Amino acid sequence: MSVIRFANAPAILAAGSVVGKKEVEGPLGAFFDSPVSGDDRFGKPTWEQAEGEMQRRALTTALEKSGLRDKDLGAIFAGDLINQCTSSAYGLIDFDIPYFGLYGACSTGAEGLILGSIALASGGFSHVAGITSSHNSSAERQFRYPIEYGGQRSPTSQWTVTGAAAFVLGTERGEAYITEALPGRVIDHGISDLNNMGAAMAPAAIDTLTRYLKETSHRPSDFDMILTGDLGYEGHGIVVDLMGQAGFDLTKNYSDCGLLIYDRERQDAHAGGSGCACSATVLAGYLLNLFRKGVIHDILWMGTGALMSPLSVNQGLSIPGICHLLRITKENMQ
Amino acid sequence: MSVIRFANAPAILAAGSVVGKKEVEGPLGAFFDSPVSGDDRFGKPTWEQAEGEMQRRALTTALEKSGLRDKDLGAIFAGDLINQCTSSAYGLIDFDIPYFGLYGACSTGAEGLILGSIALASGGFSHVAGITSSHNSSAERQFRYPIEYGGQRSPTSQWTVTGAAAFVLGTERGEAYITEALPGRVIDHGISDLNNMGAAMAPAAIDTLTRYLKETSHRPSDFDMILTGDLGYEGHGIVVDLMGQAGFDLTKNYSDCGLLIYDRERQDAHAGGSGCACSATVLAGYLLNLFRKGVIHDILWMGTGALMSPLSVNQGLSIPGICHLLRITKENMQ
């Protein structure tokens, strides 16, 4: 239950990001790899297969950038939001690589990077990849209503990001390094509103960040940025308030990937972006670019996830959250 | 893509197994930890919560046997078949332990033991746990029909095991050792019959076992037992036939956990047991007992999984399979 410090920090050698039309039109659109897709179907007959296709393209792009072939990867760590994680299983079937399926809801990208880093640290693997995705149309009909129903969205609801991100990890020199990691615990503070996931996940983010800061004796101001994955406006505000009451000032350098990826007013994104792809594409596209330019050198990037299903909520249970933290640095600090 | 050989083989320190009424009444009933539960609800109002409760009891039992407390575990690796893996997330929420959610369908138990072993090998953890579960009633209504519908079962259909198993791993002396592991690739040979999962998963088992035997130059007869997770009669027969044609004689010492857990005639189990709990409870209850008695010393235990969802099959896709192999030995062979 303590912070993992990697003696030989795993490097992000390359990343690939594929996103949909709304994401390309957003403030970070220029940072993603994908060309604009006309209709978010990516040439596939169903939304679920489109999501798998995004994963395939993201990993293909990351491999191309890294100069590696799929045979060079010892393992894939992949997962998504769709029932039985089919976007990952079907989307990555062309790659001839040992496959570890994950489910961490929207924290899956962070979970994959932590497990990939642990795999490299074990000495049994030279290169691995972490991949995740979400698709607005496949997620909406699974977790809420069919899109054709035209259900009205509440102000606290978030917009599931259409996208996929893949990261190739190794122990040589890379674009940035996974220096420390703190895996999250399952935390449930009784929120049961499927249209307010930010509030449901905020307690997990507070739990993990507090544990990290206390154990390492770091202050929030020690980092260039602190980012949660997809708490949106609601969850971000809760984290700022409650961490502030506990003596941690997050008003200066804390943001949320769900606040960065859309223009809230212009794009009608309500409380901000969400989904596995939210934090993962922001890291793969935007944040790695800031590392490359030397704008940031040392950040905390936290994947947040809500571990309910529509069935568990319909059966009257509240929504458990989880938050996995990674400290990512421009230089290998070892 | 090669066999992982653990320099300091992780030990299974203790295991807990909780099963339902049908499993207690089967040939292996005496080997499981749980007392007979009257109605497979384990005191919970829904089947899904009953499944979570089995996970909670299995981990509690394993911890008690190991003499460890939950605070001693550095991580849990857990997953199940239910949408968004809620049996694990809700069932284990009482444990104050970092949580890695997995989805490998019925191979999840094997996936958790491999990832747990990798985590121990990385040096960042002293003890971890792997947990998985399935519940016949929650799986039937999710993957096939509501039980109340009374749908007729085809001869090739299998019976999802109601149960959960938890394993506590560490690097001290234990009941058995995870000496080698070979993670599986996603393999799809075009089977699309939801009532013949054995045939859908058999190609993945053949792929992994063939790779293992070729790389290590072992013959099947080198092992006391070779066990797949839940191929049942159909899949078991396919594996014996096709491996035999490839020059590997599996007629002597190869069985399947789905063939061991039920009495096919007396218990009306059709093609045998299946589900995450099938291979996991057979290892936790029956096989560890055989290790303890010195009946077996060196086995290959392979978790098999089918990575489809009802939606992917309804959309016309075939069923991809996966198979993770572990070599488990009575002595630490390093």
Interface residues (C-beta under 8 A of the other chain):
Chain A: M1 S2 I4 A7 P45 T46 E48 Q49 K71 G74 A75 G79 L81 I82 N83 Q84 C85 T86 A89 Y90 L92 I93 D96 I97 P98 Y99 F100 G101 L102 Y103 G104 A105 E111 I114 L115 I118 A119 A121 S122 G123 G124 L182 P183 G184 R185 V186 D188 L307 M308 S309 P310 L311 S312 Q315 L317 P320 I322
Chain B: M1 S2 I4 A7 P45 T46 E48 Q49 K71 G74 A75 G79 L81 I82 N83 Q84 C85 T86 A89 Y90 L92 I93 D96 I97 P98 Y99 F100 G101 L102 Y103 G104 A105 E111 I114 L115 I118 A119 A121 S122 G123 G124 L182 P183 G184 R185 V186 D188 L307 M308 S309 P310 L311 S312 Q315 L317 P320 I322
